[in-house]
Amino acid sequence: MIINLINYLRDRWQTVTYCGYGLIALILVWSLTVDTSHAHTWAEMKIPGFWGLFGLGSCTVIILIAKWFGGSGIQTREDYYDK
């Protein structure tokens, strides 16, 4: 069942992408309506969607560090132990 869902979404990749962009736009518009008078930091008060942008940036940094870490020696040839 999950394989059918994945194949269905893969066949309609452009639609999935547009839906994702639409969802991001809706979240950004919604964040403009949130009352920021009780925000804890300057960034929360002045930057719309700050925590969403912060989360996206954090995930990007984690992925880049993991790729660098994997390429620096953790990932190795499959026949590494055979030699």
C-alpha positions as CSV (number, residue, x, y, z in Angstrom):
1,M,0.0,0.0,0.0
2,I,2.8,2.5,0.9
3,I,4.6,1.5,-2.3
4,N,1.5,2.4,-4.3
5,L,1.4,5.8,-2.6
6,I,5.0,6.5,-3.2
7,N,4.7,5.5,-6.9
8,Y,1.6,7.7,-7.2
9,L,3.3,10.7,-5.7
10,R,6.5,10.1,-7.8
11,D,4.4,10.0,-11.0
12,R,3.0,13.4,-10.0
13,W,6.2,15.1,-8.8
14,Q,5.4,18.5,-10.2
15,T,2.0,18.6,-8.5
16,V,3.6,17.5,-5.2
17,T,6.2,20.3,-5.6
18,Y,3.5,23.0,-6.2
19,C,1.5,21.8,-3.2
20,G,4.6,22.1,-1.1
21,Y,5.2,25.6,-2.3
22,G,1.6,26.5,-1.7
23,L,1.8,25.1,1.9
24,I,4.9,27.2,2.6
25,A,3.1,30.3,1.2
26,L,0.1,29.6,3.5
27,I,2.3,29.2,6.5
28,L,4.1,32.4,5.8
29,V,0.8,34.3,5.3
30,W,-0.5,32.8,8.5
31,S,2.6,33.8,10.4
32,L,1.9,37.4,9.4
33,T,-1.4,37.3,11.4
34,V,0.2,36.0,14.6
35,D,0.4,38.5,17.5
36,T,4.0,39.1,18.2
37,S,3.6,41.6,21.0
38,H,4.7,38.9,23.5
39,A,7.7,37.6,21.5
40,H,10.8,36.6,23.4
41,T,13.4,37.8,20.9
42,W,13.8,40.6,18.4
43,A,13.9,38.1,15.6
44,E,10.5,36.6,16.5
45,M,9.0,40.1,16.5
46,K,10.5,41.5,13.3
47,I,11.1,38.6,10.9
48,P,7.9,36.9,9.6
49,G,8.1,33.1,9.8
50,F,11.3,33.3,11.8
51,W,11.1,29.9,13.4
52,G,10.2,28.2,10.1
53,L,13.2,29.8,8.5
54,F,15.4,28.9,11.5
55,G,14.2,25.3,11.3
56,L,14.9,25.1,7.5
57,G,18.4,26.6,8.0
58,S,19.1,24.2,10.9
59,C,18.1,21.2,8.9
60,T,20.2,22.4,6.0
61,V,23.3,22.8,8.2
62,I,22.8,19.3,9.7
63,I,22.5,17.7,6.3
64,L,25.6,19.5,5.0
65,I,27.6,18.5,8.1
66,A,26.4,14.9,7.8
67,K,27.4,14.8,4.1
68,W,30.9,16.2,4.9
69,F,31.3,13.8,7.8
70,G,30.3,10.8,5.6
71,G,32.7,11.9,2.9
72,S,35.6,12.4,5.3
73,G,36.0,8.7,5.9
74,I,32.9,7.1,7.3
75,Q,31.7,6.0,3.9
76,T,34.2,3.7,2.4
77,R,34.5,1.1,-0.4
78,E,32.5,-2.1,-0.1
79,D,35.6,-4.2,-0.3
80,Y,37.4,-2.3,2.4
81,Y,37.7,-5.2,4.8
82,D,38.5,-7.8,2.0
83,K,42.0,-6.3,1.5
